[in-house]
C-alpha cells in the first residue's frame, strides 16, 4: 500500500495587485475631485470603493491541503524515484532544496527526484491562492514529502575483529572442533563418534578406526556505534561522510555473512536498533542511521542501552573522538565485556592548515597518547586515513582470541 501524506498549509495573506490598483485609482480620483470640485470623478470612483468595501461579504478563504504520494521516499545515491504532489484550492510550485535534483514539467504533479549525496531532503511545495473575490492573495510553503537518500557502501568485505565468537552456527571459521566443513585433524575412533565421520582410507592403512575432525564455523553479533554529536566546522564536519559510509559497510558485510547486525547512534537524539539478520535488517539500519521511519527505538542519556547490545557482541564505533561523552560510552561498553573497536575517521587536525607546524605536531602527539590510553583501558583505536579503504584499516585490529584450545 502506497503511503499518502496530506499536509495543511499555513497561508500568509496580503492584499492582491487588484486591490492595490483599485485603491490607487479610487484615491487619485477622489483627490482630483476634491481639488477640481468635479463630482463626476466621485461617481467614477464609487464602483471601485464599493468593490473594496465588499471584501467583508466575499466568501472566506478555504483550507489549502497538499497531498504527496508517497509521503516518504527512500532510495540510494543517484537513484531516481517518482512521486505525485497535488494541491487543493491553490496553485502549486515545487522548490528544490540544495543537493536535490527535480525533473518535472511546468505545473505538473508528477516529479522525478534524485540526489548525489546521502542525507535527508524535504520536497518543498509553495502554494499560491486567491480569496475574497481576488482582493486577497496568499502564499505558503510546506514540506510535502521527505526523501531519504541512503549511502552506497563499497563492495569490499570488511573483516571483523578476531575474537571468541558465540557458539552459534555461522560462517566464520574457528580453531575449535565442531560441525563444519574445513579439515581439522585425524584421531582414533572413540565410542560415540558418528560413523559418517570415520575416515575409511586412513582406517584401512592404520588397521584401526580413525575419524576426521572438522573445524566449527560460528556466527557473530555486530553492533555499529555511530557518533552523531555536533562537530566543529572544518575537517571534523567532513568526517561525518566517512562515519556513515563506514557504518553501512560494516553492517552490509555482517549481514552478508549471516551474522546479526544492529546500530546505536549516540548524540543529541540517541536511537538504536537491535541486532537481527536478513536483508530487511539492512534497510532498517539505514533508517535508524538517518532517523527515518519508526522501526528504531529512541532513548536518552549518553551511554548505549544494554538492550541494544547482546551478550558477547562485537562493537565497532565510527567517530572523530572529539566528544568526551562518546569516549566514555566506549569505555563503559568495554567494562561490560564487549570487544570494542573505535575507528578514528578524523584523518587530520580539526583546524586550518595554515597554523604553525608545531601545533600540528602537538595535535598528532596528543592523538597518539589518546590511542595508547584507550588501548590500556581495552578499547582498540585504529586510524582511517583518506587514502586507505576500510577493509585494510580493520586488518590492524589486534587478535583477541585465546591461545590454544579448550
C-alpha positions, 0 to 999 in steps of 0.5 A, a space after each residue: 500500500 502506497 503511503 499518502 501524506 496530506 499536509 495543511 498549509 499555513 497561508 500568509 495573506 496580503 492584499 492582491 495587485 487588484 486591490 492595490 490598483 483599485 485603491 490607487 485609482 479610487 484615491 487619485 480620483 477622489 483627490 482630483 475631485 476634491 481639488 477640481 470640485 468635479 463630482 463626476 470623478 466621485 461617481 467614477 470612483 464609487 464602483 471601485 470603493 464599493 468593490 473594496 468595501 465588499 471584501 467583508 461579504 466575499 466568501 472566506 478563504 478555504 483550507 489549502 491541503 497538499 497531498 504527496 504520494 508517497 509521503 516518504 521516499 527512500 532510495 540510494 545515491 543517484 537513484 531516481 524515484 517518482 512521486 505525485 504532489 497535488 494541491 487543493 484550492 491553490 496553485 502549486 510550485 515545487 522548490 528544490 532544496 540544495 543537493 536535490 535534483 527535480 525533473 518535472 514539467 511546468 505545473 505538473 504533479 508528477 516529479 522525478 527526484 534524485 540526489 548525489 549525496 546521502 542525507 535527508 531532503 524535504 520536497 518543498 511545495 509553495 502554494 499560491 491562492 486567491 480569496 475574497 473575490 481576488 482582493 486577497 492573495 496568499 502564499 505558503 510553503 510546506 514540506 510535502 514529502 521527505 526523501 531519504 537518500 541512503 549511502 552506497 557502501 563499497 563492495 569490499 568485505 570488511 573483516 571483523 575483529 578476531 575474537 571468541 565468537 558465540 557458539 552459534 552456527 555461522 560462517 566464520 571459521 574457528 580453531 575449535 572442533 565442531 560441525 563444519 566443513 574445513 579439515 581439522 585433524 585425524 584421531 582414533 575412533 572413540 565410542 560415540 563418534 558418528 560413523 559418517 565421520 570415520 575416515 575409511 582410507 586412513 582406517 584401512 592403512 592404520 588397521 584401526 578406526 580413525 575419524 576426521 575432525 572438522 573445524 566449527 564455523 560460528 556466527 557473530 553479533 555486530 553492533 555499529 556505534 555511530 557518533 552523531 554529536 555536533 562537530 566543529 566546522 572544518 575537517 571534523 564536519 567532513 568526517 561525518 561522510 566517512 562515519 556513515 559510509 563506514 557504518 553501512 559497510 560494516 553492517 552490509 558485510 555482517 549481514 552478508 555473512 549471516 551474522 546479526 547486525 544492529 546500530 546505536 547512534 549516540 548524540 543529541 537524539 540517541 536511537 538504536 536498533 537491535 541486532 537481527 539478520 536478513 536483508 530487511 535488517 539492512 534497510 532498517 539500519 539505514 533508517 535508524 542511521 538517518 532517523 527515518 521511519 519508526 522501526 528504531 527505538 529512541 532513548 536518552 542519556 549518553 551511554 548505549 542501552 544494554 538492550 541494544 547490545 547482546 551478550 558477547 557482541 562485537 562493537 565497532 564505533 565510527 567517530 572523530 573522538 572529539 566528544 568526551 561523552 562518546 569516549 566514555 560510552 566506549 569505555 563503559 561498553 568495554 567494562 561490560 565485556 564487549 570487544 570494542 573497536 573505535 575507528 578514528 575517521 578524523 584523518 587530520 587536525 580539526 583546524 586550518 592548515 595554515 597554523 604553525 607546524 608545531 601545533 600540528 605536531 602537538 595535535 598528532 602527539 596528543 592523538 597518539 597518547 589518546 590511542 595508547 590510553 584507550 588501548 590500556 583501558 581495552 578499547 582498540 583505536 585504529 586510524 582511517 586515513 583518506 587514502 586507505 579503504 576500510 577493509 585494510 584499516 580493520 586488518 590492524 585490529 589486534 587478535 583477541 582470541 585465546 591461545 590454544 584450545 579448550 
